[in-house]
Amino acid sequence: MLKVSLNKIKSIKKHLLLAFFAFVVSFYSNQSEIFAQGDPAVIQMSGIIVDGDSSYGVPGVHIFIMRAGLGTVSNPVGYFSLPTMVGDTVIFSAVGYENQRLIVPDIRDRGFTVLIDLQTDTTFLPIIEVFPYPTEELFKEAFLALELPVDERQKNMEKNLNQQVLNRMAASMGMDGGSNHRYYMDQHATGITNQFFAPSFSILNPFAWGKFIESVKRGDLKKKD
């Protein structure tokens, strides 16, 4: 009886050891399978969002995780930080910039940093022409029939720009500095040329003709008794 009892005890121990080893093998195999599929642990993702043209931080950018339905906003210098899972799709969106997506990679660390470079989203709008009239023909008719009010300044402008007034002003205008200098140099050159000769009368000199006419009016050429 004692010998049979010992055999039963050994058999029970043997079965218990086999069950324990089977549990250990099953546990490690499950762990390796989970590790191969991706670590489900939380990964802290942080980074800076910059402008692609100036490389300055972009504040107020919305960072949203689609699967979790959670997100955050970048601070005034473009920095952000939020918890993610491996395989999460993170969307970065801001007014005036193109949306960007980032899939959280399978890494062994519990945190990683990224640099998000946003590109400006430029939208060219079509040209819109606004007219006060429904058709171009009506606009032309209204424009040609338009009578502008005439004020005193416009009257003075028309009076001063009259061609006869401009001609009279040009005729009464004196010589400028250049003309005076040229006249003086001509007179000086004539004086040097005629300094050893008797004064000559220039028939083509308008100033000489003017002096001659003035002398006739004064009676300088009349015979004296």
C-alpha positions as CSV (number, residue, x, y, z in Angstrom):
1,M,0.0,0.0,0.0
2,L,2.8,2.4,0.8
3,K,4.6,1.7,-2.5
4,V,1.4,2.4,-4.5
5,S,0.8,5.7,-2.6
6,L,4.4,6.9,-3.4
7,N,3.9,6.1,-7.1
8,K,0.7,8.1,-7.1
9,I,2.4,11.0,-5.5
10,K,5.2,11.0,-8.0
11,S,2.7,10.8,-10.8
12,I,0.8,13.9,-9.4
13,K,4.1,15.8,-9.1
14,K,5.0,14.9,-12.6
15,H,1.7,16.2,-14.0
16,L,2.0,19.4,-12.0
17,L,5.5,20.0,-13.4
18,L,4.3,19.4,-16.9
19,A,1.4,21.8,-16.4
20,F,3.8,24.5,-15.0
21,F,6.2,24.2,-17.9
22,A,3.2,24.3,-20.3
23,F,2.0,27.5,-18.6
24,V,5.4,29.1,-18.8
25,V,5.9,28.3,-22.5
26,S,2.4,29.6,-23.3
27,F,3.0,32.8,-21.4
28,Y,6.3,33.6,-23.2
29,S,4.9,32.7,-26.5
30,N,2.0,35.1,-26.0
31,Q,4.4,37.8,-24.9
32,S,6.5,37.3,-28.0
33,E,3.4,37.4,-30.2
34,I,2.2,40.7,-28.6
35,F,5.7,42.2,-29.0
36,A,5.7,41.2,-32.6
37,Q,2.3,42.8,-33.2
38,G,3.3,46.1,-31.5
39,D,3.8,47.2,-28.0
40,P,0.4,48.4,-26.6
41,A,2.1,50.7,-24.1
42,V,1.6,54.4,-24.1
43,I,4.3,56.4,-25.9
44,Q,4.7,60.1,-25.2
45,M,5.1,62.0,-28.4
46,S,6.4,65.6,-28.3
47,G,7.8,68.0,-30.8
48,I,7.9,71.4,-32.4
49,I,5.8,72.6,-35.3
50,V,7.5,75.1,-37.6
51,D,6.6,77.1,-40.7
52,G,8.3,75.8,-43.8
53,D,9.2,79.2,-45.2
54,S,10.5,80.9,-42.0
55,S,11.3,78.0,-39.7
56,Y,9.6,79.8,-36.8
57,G,7.3,78.0,-34.4
58,V,3.6,77.9,-35.4
59,P,1.2,78.5,-32.4
60,G,-2.4,77.2,-32.2
61,V,-1.9,74.1,-34.4
62,H,-4.5,71.4,-33.7
63,I,-3.0,67.9,-33.1
64,F,-5.7,65.3,-33.2
65,I,-5.5,61.4,-32.8
66,M,-8.2,59.9,-35.0
67,R,-8.5,56.5,-33.2
68,A,-8.6,57.9,-29.7
69,G,-10.6,61.1,-30.5
70,L,-8.2,63.2,-28.4
71,G,-5.8,65.9,-29.1
72,T,-4.1,69.1,-28.0
73,V,-2.9,72.5,-29.3
74,S,0.7,73.8,-29.8
75,N,1.8,76.5,-27.5
76,P,3.0,80.0,-28.5
77,V,6.4,78.7,-29.6
78,G,5.0,75.7,-31.5
79,Y,5.7,73.0,-28.9
80,F,3.3,70.2,-28.1
81,S,3.2,66.9,-26.2
82,L,0.6,64.2,-25.9
83,P,0.3,60.4,-25.2
84,T,-0.1,58.1,-28.2
85,M,-0.1,54.4,-29.1
86,V,1.8,52.5,-31.7
87,G,0.0,52.8,-35.0
88,D,-2.0,55.9,-34.1
89,T,-2.6,58.4,-36.9
90,V,-1.9,61.9,-35.7
91,I,-3.3,64.9,-37.8
92,F,-1.8,68.3,-37.7
93,S,-4.0,71.1,-39.0
94,A,-3.9,74.9,-38.9
95,V,-5.6,77.8,-40.7
96,G,-3.5,78.7,-43.8
97,Y,-1.5,75.5,-43.8
98,E,-1.8,72.1,-45.5
99,N,-2.8,69.2,-43.2
100,Q,-0.2,66.7,-42.3
101,R,-0.5,63.1,-41.0
102,L,2.0,61.1,-38.9
103,I,1.7,57.4,-38.0
104,V,3.3,56.6,-34.6
105,P,6.1,54.2,-35.4
106,D,6.9,50.9,-33.6
107,I,9.7,52.0,-31.2
108,R,11.1,50.5,-28.0
109,D,11.3,53.8,-26.1
110,R,8.5,55.2,-24.1
111,G,8.8,58.6,-25.8
112,F,10.1,60.3,-28.9
113,T,10.3,63.8,-30.5
114,V,9.4,65.0,-33.9
115,L,9.8,68.1,-36.0
116,I,6.7,69.0,-38.1
117,D,7.3,71.3,-41.0
118,L,4.0,72.8,-42.2
119,Q,3.6,74.0,-45.7
120,T,1.6,77.1,-46.6
121,D,-1.8,76.4,-48.3
122,T,-2.2,79.1,-51.0
123,T,-5.6,79.3,-52.6
124,F,-6.1,81.5,-55.7
125,L,-9.6,82.8,-56.0
126,P,-11.1,83.6,-59.4
127,I,-11.5,87.2,-60.5
128,I,-14.9,88.7,-59.7
129,E,-16.0,91.8,-61.6
130,V,-18.7,93.9,-59.9
131,F,-20.6,96.4,-62.0
132,P,-23.5,98.7,-60.9
133,Y,-25.3,98.0,-64.1
134,P,-26.6,94.7,-65.4
135,T,-25.1,95.1,-68.9
136,E,-22.1,96.9,-70.4
137,E,-24.3,98.9,-72.8
138,L,-26.3,100.4,-70.0
139,F,-23.1,101.4,-68.2
140,K,-21.7,103.1,-71.3
141,E,-24.9,105.1,-71.8
142,A,-25.0,106.2,-68.1
143,F,-21.3,107.1,-68.2
144,L,-21.6,109.2,-71.4
145,A,-24.7,111.0,-70.0
146,L,-23.0,111.8,-66.7
147,E,-22.7,115.5,-66.0
148,L,-20.1,116.4,-63.4
149,P,-20.8,119.5,-61.3
150,V,-18.7,122.5,-62.4
151,D,-17.1,124.4,-59.5
152,E,-15.0,127.6,-59.3
153,R,-11.7,125.7,-59.4
154,Q,-12.6,124.0,-62.7
155,K,-13.6,127.3,-64.2
156,N,-10.2,128.8,-63.2
157,M,-8.4,125.8,-64.6
158,E,-10.1,126.1,-68.0
159,K,-9.4,129.9,-68.0
160,N,-5.7,129.5,-67.2
161,L,-5.3,126.7,-69.8
162,N,-6.8,128.7,-72.6
163,Q,-4.4,128.7,-75.6
164,Q,-4.6,132.5,-76.1
165,V,-3.8,133.1,-72.4
166,L,-0.8,130.7,-72.7
167,N,0.5,132.4,-75.8
168,R,0.2,135.9,-74.2
169,M,2.0,134.6,-71.1
170,A,4.8,133.1,-73.2
171,A,5.2,136.4,-75.2
172,S,5.5,138.5,-72.0
173,M,7.8,136.2,-70.2
174,G,11.3,137.5,-69.5
175,M,14.5,135.7,-70.2
176,D,15.6,133.0,-67.8
177,G,19.1,132.6,-66.4
178,G,20.4,130.7,-69.4
179,S,19.2,133.3,-71.9
180,N,20.6,136.1,-69.9
181,H,24.0,134.4,-69.7
182,R,24.0,133.7,-73.4
183,Y,23.1,137.4,-74.2
184,Y,25.8,138.7,-71.9
185,M,28.4,136.4,-73.4
186,D,27.4,137.5,-77.0
187,Q,27.7,141.1,-76.0
188,H,31.0,140.6,-74.4
189,A,32.4,138.7,-77.4
190,T,31.1,141.5,-79.7
191,G,32.7,144.2,-77.6
192,I,36.1,142.4,-77.7
193,T,35.8,142.0,-81.5
194,N,34.9,145.6,-82.1
195,Q,37.2,147.3,-79.5
196,F,39.6,148.6,-82.2
197,F,36.9,149.4,-84.8
198,A,34.1,151.8,-85.2
199,P,30.8,150.5,-83.7
200,S,28.9,148.6,-86.3
201,F,25.2,148.3,-86.7
202,S,23.9,144.8,-86.7
203,I,20.9,144.6,-89.0
204,L,19.9,141.2,-87.6
205,N,20.2,142.2,-83.9
206,P,16.6,142.7,-82.5
207,F,18.0,144.7,-79.5
208,A,19.8,147.1,-81.8
209,W,16.5,147.5,-83.8
210,G,14.7,148.2,-80.6
211,K,17.2,150.9,-79.6
212,F,17.0,152.4,-83.0
213,I,13.3,152.7,-82.9
214,E,13.4,154.2,-79.5
215,S,15.9,156.8,-80.7
216,V,13.6,157.7,-83.6
217,K,10.6,158.1,-81.3
218,R,12.7,160.4,-79.1
219,G,13.7,162.5,-82.1
220,D,17.4,161.8,-81.7
221,L,17.9,161.7,-85.5
222,K,16.3,165.1,-86.3
223,K,18.6,167.8,-87.6
224,K,19.5,170.4,-85.1
225,D,19.7,174.0,-86.1
